[in-house]
Amino acid sequence: MKTEKILVSGAAGQIGSELVPALRQKYGKDNVFALYHRTVPKDAANAGVHVIGDATNKDFIEKLIREHGITTIYHLVGVLSAKGEQDPDLAYAVNMGTLKNVLDIARQLKNEGKEIKIFWPSSIAAFGPTTPRDKTPQRTILEPSTMYGVTKVAGELLVNYYFRKYALDIRSLRYPGIISWKTPPGGGTTDYAVEIFYGALKEKKYTSFLNAGTYLPMMYMDDAIRATIELMEADSSKIRIRTSYNITAVSFEPEEIAREIKKHIAEFEISYKPDFRQQIADSWPKSIDDSSARADWNWRHHFGLAEMVSDMLKNLGSIVK
Ligand SMILES: NC(=O)c1ccc[n+]([C@@H]2O[C@H](COP(=O)([O-])OP(=O)(O)OC[C@H]3O[C@@H](n4cnc5c(N)ncnc54)[C@H](O)[C@@H]3O)[C@@H](O)[C@H]2O)c1
């Protein structure tokens, strides 16, 4: 069997910092290259092969892919929703520019007989205020109101186009909000559902930047990593959606997660001070219909709200004092 040589861009991010070790465990630490932007995280220096550089630099990325004979790319570089609203030009340049570069390099290599498989994440941010918000279908209205969402819709259409026109094997998931404890989230609208655990453990209280009643689809990191690898390992005949798959685990609102935390930390109190992120959350789905992912490549989530809260508190509890 041919050895996979994998490149993960955005490797220091919330998702990359957990995907890289998972891939290294599976494919060997010398076969998974982590691309960091400016610095290498402390605990990553000796963990496997890595490079530092700017993903907007096409020549640099192309050289990297060619020199190391990369066969699979997980392209996670991105500027997320809340950050993107503060700097829409940066969000556009990074999210669209780096994706187009990666696709064009893969297209060029394919012309030379070298196949590259690509994973690129979309998001529930691809939906917008005109999208049906309950059990949002796989195929529906995509009219996002954030620049981040605009780049996700355009990205979905672009990867679908490159699949159809150039037969590139690109696969994608519309991640919901991802909850994890190893690395802090990178400036998204669902970050409250991670911050709340820090508040609970440090001060037994948390002020949410989203209001009570704001339902959003969410997923525990373990499920997100497994979904990503399972999608990439699925037989290509099973991948029937080449824009991006709806995928979800649970939907909850701030009061529900607070109630679940209170089962472990009885004194915990939540209060509310919504900011600009409330408007973004109000334009996103409350819940997602991911039946296509479940039918096509057998997606199943493992973590519900109770399991997730208990695992978060156990793991974060040992590092947050
Ligand atoms: N975390 C979530 O809840 C979530 C939900 C939906 C979709 N996604 C998508 O998943 C991907 C990864 O998300 P994340 O949460 O890990 O993001 P993150 O912000 O934590 O990490 C993104 C990484 O990209 C790097 N980066 C930014 N610009 C770069 C550049 N020019 N060159 C090289 N590196 C650069 C940053 O340094 C950062 O480490 C993104 O495409 C995001 O849109 C994430």
The ligand as an ORCA input file, in Angstrom:
! r2SCAN-3c Opt
* xyz 0 1
  N     -14.013     25.417     15.605
  C     -15.262     25.423     15.160
  O     -16.217     25.434     15.947
  C     -15.517     25.384     13.660
  C     -16.840     25.280     13.211
  C     -17.091     25.272     11.833
  C     -16.027     25.305     10.940
  N     -14.750     25.403     11.395
  C     -13.676     25.485     10.386
  O     -12.620     24.581     10.674
  C     -11.350     25.170     10.305
  C     -10.453     25.167     11.518
  O     -11.099     25.857     12.582
  P     -10.437     26.092     14.011
  O     -11.526     26.252     14.972
  O      -9.350     25.100     14.265
  O      -9.795     27.535     13.756
  P      -8.671     28.312     14.574
  O      -8.894     29.769     14.411
  O      -8.542     27.756     15.958
  O      -7.376     27.893     13.756
  C      -7.096     28.376     12.468
  C      -5.592     28.349     12.278
  O      -5.284     28.894     11.018
  C      -4.054     29.568     11.151
  N      -3.900     30.570     10.087
  C      -4.654     31.683      9.867
  N      -4.175     32.360      8.812
  C      -3.115     31.658      8.348
  C      -2.202     31.843      7.282
  N      -2.308     32.903      6.446
  N      -1.223     30.928      7.096
  C      -1.098     29.844      7.916
  N      -1.942     29.617      8.955
  C      -2.916     30.519      9.155
  C      -4.129     30.223     12.514
  O      -2.828     30.492     12.997
  C      -4.840     29.151     13.333
  O      -3.913     28.313     13.997
  C     -11.688     26.558      9.757
  O     -11.795     26.497      8.354
  C     -13.047     26.859     10.340
  O     -13.768     27.724      9.524
  C     -14.472     25.445     12.729
*
